[in-house]
């Protein structure tokens, strides 16, 4: 997988921001952070469960907001 960013008009700062945003969206930064230290399998499972709960709560919150806008 290759991520490319073009520098237009010698604007390197903007290209760096675009690259950082692409890396965050792709999940590469999170993966690098996780690989810095060893995590026990039980800790990995626990963290995955926490993220699933967070994701579920966020989805519920968004659905609630959408329902309020409809009525």
VENUR-V434988 format. One record per backbone hydrogen bond with DSSP energy under -0.5 kcal/mol. NH is the residue of the N-H (numbers start at 1). CO is the residue of the C=O. E is the energy in kcal/mol with one decimal. If there is no record, write none. Layout:
# VENUR-V434988
nh = {NH,NH}
co = {CO,CO}
e = {E,E}
This chain:
# VENUR-V434988
nh = {4,8,11,12,15,16,17,18,19,20,21,22,23,24,25,26,27,28,29,31,32,33,34,35,36,36,37,44,45,46,47,48,49,50,51,52,53,54,55,56,57,58,59,60,61,62,63,64,65,66,67,68,69,70,71}
co = {2,6,8,10,11,12,13,14,15,16,17,18,19,20,21,22,23,23,23,27,28,29,30,31,32,33,34,40,41,42,43,44,45,46,47,48,49,50,51,52,53,54,55,56,57,58,59,60,61,62,63,64,65,66,67}
e = {-0.6,-0.7,-1.2,-1.3,-1.5,-2.4,-2.1,-2.4,-2.4,-2.6,-2.4,-2.2,-2.4,-2.4,-2.3,-2.1,-1.1,-1.5,-0.8,-1.8,-2.4,-2.2,-2.4,-1.9,-0.5,-0.8,-0.7,-2.2,-2.2,-2.3,-2.4,-2.3,-2.3,-2.2,-2.4,-2.0,-2.2,-2.5,-2.7,-2.4,-2.6,-2.4,-2.3,-2.4,-2.4,-2.3,-2.3,-2.3,-2.2,-2.4,-2.3,-1.8,-1.7,-1.4,-1.6}
